[in-house]
Amino acid sequence: MDVTIKVNGRERTASVAAETTLLSLLRDSLDLPGAKLGCDVGDCGACTVLVDGMSVNACLMLAAQVQDRDVTTIEGLGDYDHLHPLQAVFEQESSFQCGFCAPGMIISAKALLDENPKPTEYEIREALSGNLCRCTGYTKIIEAIMDVSGQSASHADSKSA
């Protein structure tokens, strides 16, 4: 079957089997490897992308479900010369160690900030609850998101998720 989507602002079409996931479409057919295959069951968030502005696990969505929809991947946020503010602050604050979870975390953070530009620490933790990081312990990730939102991490509320 042919699937046509608007990905990162550009219309793309690919021929895929009916059981193809959005993640496979992006990585294998459209050469967009930013979303990672982690758990393949929707638990880790490494495959997070935006579909019509909402964060989704691309490993759980079929490619056919995004027909004629707008998909944003980490590659669509910025490039090496012009990083998105989230990408820049995550890099500046050394928020990641191995980086495997970074694309999904950044996409989840973007979805949060698009909906709520001044989230509390608790709201950030809630928004990232579907994204696992096995390296950092989340402190620098939360601080980076607070910085992008124009807030100091020291002003964050102390509720934990």
Buried (B, 14 or more C-beta within 10 A) or exposed (E): EEBEBBBBEEEBEBEBEEEBBBBBBBBBBBEBBBBBBBBBEBBBBBBBBBBEEEBBBBBBBBBBBBEEBBBBBBBBBBEEEEBBBBBBBBEEBEBBBEEBBBBBBBBBBBBBBEEEEEBBBBBBBBBBEBBBBEEBEBEBBBBBBBBBBEBEBEEBEEEEE
